[in-house]
Amino acid sequence: FRSNPFHDEAVRVRIWDEGGKVADMKTRAFRDYVPLLERVVKKFAAEKAA
């Protein structure tokens, strides 16, 4: 597993996944993630255009 080039990312996702299982955990509204999503989409579009 450690030889996987995305090992660190996989571990982070696993930690986030476990954190999502906390009962009554407060989460942000979807609108709070819109700026992040816009940045990701713009970066992806720019890379595809290049």
C-alpha distance matrix in Angstrom:
0.0 3.8 5.4 5.5 9.1 9.2 6.7 10.1 11.8 9.6 10.2 13.8 14.3 13.3 15.7 18.3 18.0 18.7 21.5 23.0 23.8 26.4 29.7 32.4 30.2 32.2 30.6 32.1 34.1 32.8 35.3 33.7 30.7 33.0 33.2 29.4 29.3 32.3 30.6 27.5 29.8 32.0 29.3 27.9 31.4 32.3 29.3 30.3 33.9 33.2
3.8 0.0 3.8 5.4 7.8 8.5 5.6 8.3 11.0 9.9 9.9 13.2 14.6 14.1 15.8 18.5 19.0 19.6 21.9 23.9 24.9 27.1 30.7 33.2 30.7 32.4 30.9 32.1 34.4 33.2 35.5 33.5 30.6 33.0 32.7 28.9 29.2 32.0 30.0 27.1 29.7 31.6 28.6 27.6 31.3 31.7 28.7 30.1 33.6 32.6
5.4 3.8 0.0 3.8 6.2 8.5 7.1 10.2 12.5 11.8 12.7 15.7 16.9 16.9 18.9 21.2 21.6 22.7 25.0 26.7 27.9 30.3 33.8 36.2 33.6 35.2 33.4 34.3 36.3 34.8 37.0 35.1 32.0 34.0 33.6 29.9 29.9 32.4 30.3 27.2 29.6 31.3 28.1 26.9 30.4 30.7 27.5 28.7 32.1 30.9
5.5 5.4 3.8 0.0 3.8 5.4 5.2 8.8 10.0 9.2 11.1 13.8 14.3 14.8 17.2 19.0 19.3 20.9 23.1 24.4 25.9 28.5 31.9 34.1 31.6 32.9 30.9 31.7 33.4 31.7 33.8 32.2 29.0 30.8 30.6 26.8 26.6 29.1 27.2 24.0 26.1 28.1 25.1 23.6 27.1 27.6 24.5 25.5 29.0 28.1
9.1 7.8 6.2 3.8 0.0 3.8 5.6 8.0 8.9 9.6 11.7 13.5 14.3 15.7 17.8 19.1 19.9 21.8 23.6 24.8 26.8 29.2 32.6 34.5 31.7 32.6 30.3 30.7 32.4 30.5 32.3 30.6 27.3 28.9 28.3 24.6 24.5 26.7 24.5 21.4 23.7 25.2 22.0 20.8 24.3 24.5 21.3 22.7 26.1 24.9
9.2 8.5 8.5 5.4 3.8 0.0 3.8 5.6 5.3 6.1 8.7 10.1 10.6 12.3 14.4 15.4 16.3 18.4 20.0 21.1 23.2 25.6 29.0 30.8 28.0 28.9 26.6 27.0 28.7 26.9 28.8 27.1 23.8 25.7 25.3 21.5 21.5 24.0 22.0 18.9 21.3 23.2 20.3 19.1 22.8 23.3 20.5 21.8 25.3 24.6
6.7 5.6 7.1 5.2 5.6 3.8 0.0 3.8 5.5 5.1 6.3 8.8 10.0 10.6 12.5 14.4 15.2 16.6 18.5 20.1 21.8 24.1 27.6 29.7 26.9 28.3 26.3 27.2 29.3 27.9 30.1 28.1 25.2 27.4 27.2 23.4 23.6 26.4 24.5 21.6 24.2 26.2 23.4 22.4 26.2 26.8 24.1 25.5 29.0 28.3
10.1 8.3 10.2 8.8 8.0 5.6 3.8 0.0 3.8 5.5 5.2 6.3 8.8 9.9 10.7 12.5 14.2 15.5 16.7 18.6 20.7 22.5 26.1 27.9 24.9 25.9 24.1 24.8 27.1 26.0 28.0 25.7 22.9 25.4 24.8 21.1 21.9 24.6 22.5 20.0 23.0 24.8 22.0 21.7 25.5 25.8 23.5 25.4 28.7 28.0
11.8 11.0 12.5 10.0 8.9 5.3 5.5 3.8 0.0 3.8 5.4 5.1 6.2 8.6 9.9 10.5 12.1 14.3 15.3 16.5 19.0 21.0 24.5 26.1 23.0 23.8 21.6 22.1 24.1 22.7 24.7 22.7 19.7 22.0 21.7 18.0 18.4 21.3 19.4 16.7 19.7 21.7 19.2 18.6 22.4 23.2 21.0 22.7 26.1 25.8
9.6 9.9 11.8 9.2 9.6 6.1 5.1 5.5 3.8 0.0 3.8 5.4 5.1 6.2 8.7 9.9 10.4 12.3 14.2 15.3 17.2 19.7 23.1 25.1 22.4 23.7 21.7 22.8 24.7 23.4 25.8 24.1 21.2 23.6 23.9 20.2 20.2 23.4 22.0 19.1 21.7 24.2 21.9 20.9 24.6 25.7 23.5 24.8 28.3 28.2
10.2 9.9 12.7 11.1 11.7 8.7 6.3 5.2 5.4 3.8 0.0 3.8 5.5 5.0 6.3 8.7 9.7 10.6 12.4 14.3 15.9 17.9 21.5 23.7 21.0 22.6 21.1 22.5 24.9 24.1 26.6 24.5 22.0 24.8 25.0 21.3 22.0 25.2 23.7 21.2 24.1 26.5 24.2 23.6 27.4 28.4 26.3 27.9 31.3 31.1
13.8 13.2 15.7 13.8 13.5 10.1 8.8 6.3 5.1 5.4 3.8 0.0 3.8 5.4 5.1 6.2 8.5 9.9 10.5 12.4 14.7 16.4 20.0 21.6 18.6 19.7 18.0 19.1 21.6 20.9 23.2 20.8 18.5 21.5 21.5 17.9 18.9 22.1 20.6 18.4 21.5 23.8 21.8 21.6 25.3 26.3 24.7 26.4 29.7 29.7
14.3 14.6 16.9 14.3 14.3 10.6 10.0 8.8 6.2 5.1 5.5 3.8 0.0 3.8 5.4 5.0 6.0 8.6 9.7 10.5 12.9 15.2 18.5 20.2 17.5 18.6 16.6 17.8 19.9 18.9 21.5 19.7 17.1 20.0 20.6 17.1 17.4 20.9 20.0 17.5 20.1 22.9 21.3 20.6 24.2 25.6 24.1 25.4 28.8 29.2
13.3 14.1 16.9 14.8 15.7 12.3 10.6 9.9 8.6 6.2 5.0 5.4 3.8 0.0 3.8 5.4 4.9 6.2 8.6 9.8 11.2 13.7 17.1 19.4 17.0 19.0 17.6 19.5 21.7 21.1 24.1 22.3 20.0 23.1 24.0 20.6 20.9 24.5 23.7 21.2 23.8 26.6 25.0 24.2 27.8 29.4 27.7 28.9 32.3 32.7
15.7 15.8 18.9 17.2 17.8 14.4 12.5 10.7 9.9 8.7 6.3 5.1 5.4 3.8 0.0 3.8 5.4 5.2 6.2 8.7 10.3 11.8 15.5 17.6 14.9 16.8 15.8 17.8 20.6 20.6 23.3 21.1 19.3 22.7 23.4 20.1 21.0 24.6 23.7 21.7 24.6 27.2 25.7 25.5 29.0 30.4 29.0 30.5 33.8 34.1
18.3 18.5 21.2 19.0 19.1 15.4 14.4 12.5 10.5 9.9 8.7 6.2 5.0 5.4 3.8 0.0 3.8 5.4 5.0 6.3 9.0 10.6 14.1 15.5 12.6 14.0 12.5 14.3 16.9 16.8 19.6 17.5 15.7 19.2 20.0 17.0 17.8 21.4 20.9 19.1 21.8 24.6 23.5 23.3 26.7 28.2 27.2 28.6 31.8 32.4
18.0 19.0 21.6 19.3 19.9 16.3 15.2 14.2 12.1 10.4 9.7 8.5 6.0 4.9 5.4 3.8 0.0 3.8 5.4 5.2 7.0 9.8 12.9 14.9 12.7 14.7 13.3 15.6 17.7 17.4 20.6 19.1 17.3 20.6 22.0 19.1 19.2 23.0 22.9 20.7 23.0 26.1 25.2 24.5 27.8 29.7 28.6 29.6 32.9 33.8
18.7 19.6 22.7 20.9 21.8 18.4 16.6 15.5 14.3 12.3 10.6 9.9 8.6 6.2 5.2 5.4 3.8 0.0 3.8 5.3 5.4 7.7 11.1 13.7 11.8 14.5 14.1 17.0 19.5 19.8 23.0 21.3 20.0 23.4 24.8 22.0 22.5 26.2 26.0 24.1 26.6 29.6 28.6 28.1 31.4 33.2 32.1 33.2 36.5 37.2
21.5 21.9 25.0 23.1 23.6 20.0 18.5 16.7 15.3 14.2 12.4 10.5 9.7 8.6 6.2 5.0 5.4 3.8 0.0 3.8 5.4 5.9 9.6 11.4 8.8 11.2 11.0 13.9 16.7 17.6 20.6 18.6 17.7 21.4 22.6 20.1 21.0 24.7 24.5 23.1 25.7 28.5 27.7 27.7 30.9 32.6 31.8 33.2 36.3 37.1
23.0 23.9 26.7 24.4 24.8 21.1 20.1 18.6 16.5 15.3 14.3 12.4 10.5 9.8 8.7 6.3 5.2 5.3 3.8 0.0 3.8 5.6 8.3 9.9 7.7 9.9 9.2 12.2 14.5 15.1 18.4 17.0 16.2 19.6 21.4 19.2 19.6 23.3 23.7 22.2 24.4 27.4 27.1 26.8 29.7 31.8 31.3 32.3 35.3 36.5
23.8 24.9 27.9 25.9 26.8 23.2 21.8 20.7 19.0 17.2 15.9 14.7 12.9 11.2 10.3 9.0 7.0 5.4 5.4 3.8 0.0 3.8 6.2 9.0 8.2 11.4 11.7 15.1 17.2 18.1 21.6 20.4 19.7 23.1 25.1 22.9 23.2 26.9 27.4 25.8 27.9 31.0 30.7 30.2 33.2 35.3 34.7 35.5 38.7 39.9
26.4 27.1 30.3 28.5 29.2 25.6 24.1 22.5 21.0 19.7 17.9 16.4 15.2 13.7 11.8 10.6 9.8 7.7 5.9 5.6 3.8 0.0 3.8 6.4 5.6 9.3 10.7 14.4 16.9 18.6 21.7 20.2 20.2 23.8 25.6 23.7 24.4 28.0 28.5 27.3 29.6 32.5 32.3 32.2 35.1 37.1 36.7 37.8 40.7 41.9
29.7 30.7 33.8 31.9 32.6 29.0 27.6 26.1 24.5 23.1 21.5 20.0 18.5 17.1 15.5 14.1 12.9 11.1 9.6 8.3 6.2 3.8 0.0 3.8 5.5 9.0 11.2 14.9 17.0 19.0 22.1 21.0 21.5 24.9 27.0 25.5 26.1 29.6 30.5 29.5 31.5 34.4 34.6 34.4 37.1 39.3 39.1 40.0 42.9 44.3
32.4 33.2 36.2 34.1 34.5 30.8 29.7 27.9 26.1 25.1 23.7 21.6 20.2 19.4 17.6 15.5 14.9 13.7 11.4 9.9 9.0 6.4 3.8 0.0 3.8 6.3 9.1 12.7 14.6 17.2 20.0 19.0 20.0 23.3 25.5 24.5 25.2 28.5 29.6 29.0 30.9 33.7 34.1 34.3 36.8 38.9 39.1 40.0 42.7 44.2
30.2 30.7 33.6 31.6 31.7 28.0 26.9 24.9 23.0 22.4 21.0 18.6 17.5 17.0 14.9 12.6 12.7 11.8 8.8 7.7 8.2 5.6 5.5 3.8 0.0 3.8 6.4 10.0 12.7 15.1 17.8 16.3 17.2 20.7 22.5 21.3 22.3 25.6 26.4 25.9 28.1 30.7 31.0 31.3 33.9 35.8 36.0 37.2 39.8 41.2
32.2 32.4 35.2 32.9 32.6 28.9 28.3 25.9 23.8 23.7 22.6 19.7 18.6 19.0 16.8 14.0 14.7 14.5 11.2 9.9 11.4 9.3 9.0 6.3 3.8 0.0 3.8 6.9 9.6 12.6 14.8 13.2 14.7 18.0 19.8 19.1 20.4 23.3 24.3 24.3 26.4 28.8 29.3 30.0 32.3 34.2 34.7 36.0 38.3 39.8
30.6 30.9 33.4 30.9 30.3 26.6 26.3 24.1 21.6 21.7 21.1 18.0 16.6 17.6 15.8 12.5 13.3 14.1 11.0 9.2 11.7 10.7 11.2 9.1 6.4 3.8 0.0 3.8 6.6 9.1 11.5 10.0 11.1 14.4 16.4 15.6 16.6 19.7 20.8 20.6 22.6 25.1 25.7 26.3 28.6 30.5 31.1 32.3 34.6 36.2
32.1 32.1 34.3 31.7 30.7 27.0 27.2 24.8 22.1 22.8 22.5 19.1 17.8 19.5 17.8 14.3 15.6 17.0 13.9 12.2 15.1 14.4 14.9 12.7 10.0 6.9 3.8 0.0 3.8 6.5 8.1 6.3 8.0 11.2 13.1 12.9 14.1 16.7 18.0 18.4 20.2 22.4 23.4 24.2 26.2 28.1 29.0 30.3 32.3 33.9
34.1 34.4 36.3 33.4 32.4 28.7 29.3 27.1 24.1 24.7 24.9 21.6 19.9 21.7 20.6 16.9 17.7 19.5 16.7 14.5 17.2 16.9 17.0 14.6 12.7 9.6 6.6 3.8 0.0 3.8 5.4 5.5 7.5 9.6 12.3 12.8 13.3 15.6 17.6 18.1 19.2 21.5 23.0 23.7 25.2 27.4 28.6 29.5 31.4 33.4
32.8 33.2 34.8 31.7 30.5 26.9 27.9 26.0 22.7 23.4 24.1 20.9 18.9 21.1 20.6 16.8 17.4 19.8 17.6 15.1 18.1 18.6 19.0 17.2 15.1 12.6 9.1 6.5 3.8 0.0 3.8 5.3 5.5 7.0 10.3 10.7 10.2 12.6 15.0 15.2 15.9 18.4 20.1 20.5 21.9 24.2 25.5 26.1 28.0 30.2
35.3 35.5 37.0 33.8 32.3 28.8 30.1 28.0 24.7 25.8 26.6 23.2 21.5 24.1 23.3 19.6 20.6 23.0 20.6 18.4 21.6 21.7 22.1 20.0 17.8 14.8 11.5 8.1 5.4 3.8 0.0 3.8 5.3 5.2 8.2 9.9 9.9 11.2 13.8 14.9 15.4 17.3 19.4 20.3 21.2 23.3 25.1 25.9 27.3 29.5
33.7 33.5 35.1 32.2 30.6 27.1 28.1 25.7 22.7 24.1 24.5 20.8 19.7 22.3 21.1 17.5 19.1 21.3 18.6 17.0 20.4 20.2 21.0 19.0 16.3 13.2 10.0 6.3 5.5 5.3 3.8 0.0 3.8 5.7 7.2 8.3 9.7 11.3 12.9 14.2 15.7 17.3 18.8 20.1 21.5 23.2 24.7 26.0 27.6 29.3
30.7 30.6 32.0 29.0 27.3 23.8 25.2 22.9 19.7 21.2 22.0 18.5 17.1 20.0 19.3 15.7 17.3 20.0 17.7 16.2 19.7 20.2 21.5 20.0 17.2 14.7 11.1 8.0 7.5 5.5 5.3 3.8 0.0 3.8 5.7 5.3 6.2 8.7 10.2 10.8 12.4 14.4 15.6 16.6 18.3 20.1 21.4 22.6 24.4 26.2
33.0 33.0 34.0 30.8 28.9 25.7 27.4 25.4 22.0 23.6 24.8 21.5 20.0 23.1 22.7 19.2 20.6 23.4 21.4 19.6 23.1 23.8 24.9 23.3 20.7 18.0 14.4 11.2 9.6 7.0 5.2 5.7 3.8 0.0 3.8 5.4 5.0 6.0 8.6 9.9 10.4 12.1 14.2 15.2 16.2 18.1 19.9 20.9 22.2 24.3
33.2 32.7 33.6 30.6 28.3 25.3 27.2 24.8 21.7 23.9 25.0 21.5 20.6 24.0 23.4 20.0 22.0 24.8 22.6 21.4 25.1 25.6 27.0 25.5 22.5 19.8 16.4 13.1 12.3 10.3 8.2 7.2 5.7 3.8 0.0 3.8 5.5 5.1 6.3 8.7 10.0 10.6 12.3 14.3 15.3 16.5 18.4 20.0 21.0 22.7
29.4 28.9 29.9 26.8 24.6 21.5 23.4 21.1 18.0 20.2 21.3 17.9 17.1 20.6 20.1 17.0 19.1 22.0 20.1 19.2 22.9 23.7 25.5 24.5 21.3 19.1 15.6 12.9 12.8 10.7 9.9 8.3 5.3 5.4 3.8 0.0 3.8 5.4 5.2 6.3 8.7 10.0 10.7 12.4 14.3 15.5 16.7 18.5 20.1 21.4
29.3 29.2 29.9 26.6 24.5 21.5 23.6 21.9 18.4 20.2 22.0 18.9 17.4 20.9 21.0 17.8 19.2 22.5 21.0 19.6 23.2 24.4 26.1 25.2 22.3 20.4 16.6 14.1 13.3 10.2 9.9 9.7 6.2 5.0 5.5 3.8 0.0 3.8 5.4 5.1 6.1 8.6 9.9 10.5 12.1 14.2 15.4 16.4 18.2 20.1
32.3 32.0 32.4 29.1 26.7 24.0 26.4 24.6 21.3 23.4 25.2 22.1 20.9 24.5 24.6 21.4 23.0 26.2 24.7 23.3 26.9 28.0 29.6 28.5 25.6 23.3 19.7 16.7 15.6 12.6 11.2 11.3 8.7 6.0 5.1 5.4 3.8 0.0 3.8 5.5 5.2 6.1 8.5 9.9 10.5 12.1 14.2 15.3 16.3 18.4
30.6 30.0 30.3 27.2 24.5 22.0 24.5 22.5 19.4 22.0 23.7 20.6 20.0 23.7 23.7 20.9 22.9 26.0 24.5 23.7 27.4 28.5 30.5 29.6 26.4 24.3 20.8 18.0 17.6 15.0 13.8 12.9 10.2 8.6 6.3 5.2 5.4 3.8 0.0 3.8 5.5 5.2 6.1 8.5 9.9 10.5 12.3 14.2 15.3 16.6
27.5 27.1 27.2 24.0 21.4 18.9 21.6 20.0 16.7 19.1 21.2 18.4 17.5 21.2 21.7 19.1 20.7 24.1 23.1 22.2 25.8 27.3 29.5 29.0 25.9 24.3 20.6 18.4 18.1 15.2 14.9 14.2 10.8 9.9 8.7 6.3 5.1 5.5 3.8 0.0 3.8 5.5 5.2 6.1 8.6 9.9 10.6 12.3 14.2 15.6
29.8 29.7 29.6 26.1 23.7 21.3 24.2 23.0 19.7 21.7 24.1 21.5 20.1 23.8 24.6 21.8 23.0 26.6 25.7 24.4 27.9 29.6 31.5 30.9 28.1 26.4 22.6 20.2 19.2 15.9 15.4 15.7 12.4 10.4 10.0 8.7 6.1 5.2 5.5 3.8 0.0 3.8 5.5 5.1 6.0 8.5 9.9 10.5 12.2 14.3
32.0 31.6 31.3 28.1 25.2 23.2 26.2 24.8 21.7 24.2 26.5 23.8 22.9 26.6 27.2 24.6 26.1 29.6 28.5 27.4 31.0 32.5 34.4 33.7 30.7 28.8 25.1 22.4 21.5 18.4 17.3 17.3 14.4 12.1 10.6 10.0 8.6 6.1 5.2 5.5 3.8 0.0 3.8 5.5 5.1 6.1 8.6 9.9 10.5 12.4
29.3 28.6 28.1 25.1 22.0 20.3 23.4 22.0 19.2 21.9 24.2 21.8 21.3 25.0 25.7 23.5 25.2 28.6 27.7 27.1 30.7 32.3 34.6 34.1 31.0 29.3 25.7 23.4 23.0 20.1 19.4 18.8 15.6 14.2 12.3 10.7 9.9 8.5 6.1 5.2 5.5 3.8 0.0 3.8 5.5 5.1 6.2 8.6 9.9 10.7
27.9 27.6 26.9 23.6 20.8 19.1 22.4 21.7 18.6 20.9 23.6 21.6 20.6 24.2 25.5 23.3 24.5 28.1 27.7 26.8 30.2 32.2 34.4 34.3 31.3 30.0 26.3 24.2 23.7 20.5 20.3 20.1 16.6 15.2 14.3 12.4 10.5 9.9 8.5 6.1 5.1 5.5 3.8 0.0 3.8 5.5 5.2 6.2 8.6 10.1
31.4 31.3 30.4 27.1 24.3 22.8 26.2 25.5 22.4 24.6 27.4 25.3 24.2 27.8 29.0 26.7 27.8 31.4 30.9 29.7 33.2 35.1 37.1 36.8 33.9 32.3 28.6 26.2 25.2 21.9 21.2 21.5 18.3 16.2 15.3 14.3 12.1 10.5 9.9 8.6 6.0 5.1 5.5 3.8 0.0 3.8 5.5 5.1 6.1 8.7
32.3 31.7 30.7 27.6 24.5 23.3 26.8 25.8 23.2 25.7 28.4 26.3 25.6 29.4 30.4 28.2 29.7 33.2 32.6 31.8 35.3 37.1 39.3 38.9 35.8 34.2 30.5 28.1 27.4 24.2 23.3 23.2 20.1 18.1 16.5 15.5 14.2 12.1 10.5 9.9 8.5 6.1 5.1 5.5 3.8 0.0 3.8 5.5 5.1 6.3
29.3 28.7 27.5 24.5 21.3 20.5 24.1 23.5 21.0 23.5 26.3 24.7 24.1 27.7 29.0 27.2 28.6 32.1 31.8 31.3 34.7 36.7 39.1 39.1 36.0 34.7 31.1 29.0 28.6 25.5 25.1 24.7 21.4 19.9 18.4 16.7 15.4 14.2 12.3 10.6 9.9 8.6 6.2 5.2 5.5 3.8 0.0 3.8 5.4 5.3
30.3 30.1 28.7 25.5 22.7 21.8 25.5 25.4 22.7 24.8 27.9 26.4 25.4 28.9 30.5 28.6 29.6 33.2 33.2 32.3 35.5 37.8 40.0 40.0 37.2 36.0 32.3 30.3 29.5 26.1 25.9 26.0 22.6 20.9 20.0 18.5 16.4 15.3 14.2 12.3 10.5 9.9 8.6 6.2 5.1 5.5 3.8 0.0 3.8 5.5
33.9 33.6 32.1 29.0 26.1 25.3 29.0 28.7 26.1 28.3 31.3 29.7 28.8 32.3 33.8 31.8 32.9 36.5 36.3 35.3 38.7 40.7 42.9 42.7 39.8 38.3 34.6 32.3 31.4 28.0 27.3 27.6 24.4 22.2 21.0 20.1 18.2 16.3 15.3 14.2 12.2 10.5 9.9 8.6 6.1 5.1 5.4 3.8 0.0 3.8
33.2 32.6 30.9 28.1 24.9 24.6 28.3 28.0 25.8 28.2 31.1 29.7 29.2 32.7 34.1 32.4 33.8 37.2 37.1 36.5 39.9 41.9 44.3 44.2 41.2 39.8 36.2 33.9 33.4 30.2 29.5 29.3 26.2 24.3 22.7 21.4 20.1 18.4 16.6 15.6 14.3 12.4 10.7 10.1 8.7 6.3 5.3 5.5 3.8 0.0
